[in-house]
Amino acid sequence: MEDDSVAFALPEDDSVQIMVGTDGQPAGPMYLVEDAAAWAAEHAIIPVVVPRYEIPGGAVIGLQGPGGNAFYVFDQPDA
């Protein structure tokens, strides 16, 4: 995401975040995983709705949940 976004996370655990932005991407929760590309490959049955893109220190992939809502997996190995 660009400078037009902000993330909200619990102070005790940053493994789940909500990102709010004006980039037109579907809204949804973000889940921290060890490797976003590997996670998506292991769950290839889940449709990708936002292709992998870089963020500071890592990457994000947007997927479609069973109800049609978006959710995201992200990694930050360089953070």
LINDA-V236388 format. One record per residue. N is the residue number from 1. RES is the residue in one letter. OMEGA is omega in degrees with one decimal (999 if undefined). Layout:
((N RES OMEGA) (N RES OMEGA))
This chain:
((1 M -179.4) (2 E 179.9) (3 D -179.3) (4 D -178.4) (5 S 176.6) (6 V 179.7) (7 A 174.7) (8 F 179.6) (9 A 174.8) (10 L -178.1) (11 P -177.7) (12 E -171.2) (13 D -179.8) (14 D -178.8) (15 S 174.3) (16 V 180.0) (17 Q 169.1) (18 I -179.9) (19 M 178.2) (20 V -179.0) (21 G 179.3) (22 T -175.7) (23 D 177.6) (24 G 178.0) (25 Q 177.1) (26 P 179.7) (27 A 176.5) (28 G 179.1) (29 P 178.6) (30 M -179.2) (31 Y 178.0) (32 L 175.8) (33 V -178.5) (34 E -178.1) (35 D -175.5) (36 A -179.2) (37 A 178.9) (38 A 179.8) (39 W 179.6) (40 A 178.5) (41 A 178.7) (42 E -179.3) (43 H -173.3) (44 A 178.8) (45 I -179.1) (46 I -178.3) (47 P 174.7) (48 V 178.7) (49 V 174.9) (50 V -179.8) (51 P -179.0) (52 R 173.7) (53 Y -176.6) (54 E 170.2) (55 I 178.2) (56 P 177.1) (57 G -178.6) (58 G -176.5) (59 A -179.7) (60 V 172.0) (61 I 177.9) (62 G -177.6) (63 L -179.7) (64 Q 178.5) (65 G -176.5) (66 P 179.6) (67 G -179.6) (68 G 179.8) (69 N 179.8) (70 A 166.0) (71 F -173.6) (72 Y 167.6) (73 V 179.0) (74 F 173.9) (75 D 176.5) (76 Q -177.9) (77 P -177.9) (78 D -176.7) (79 A 999))
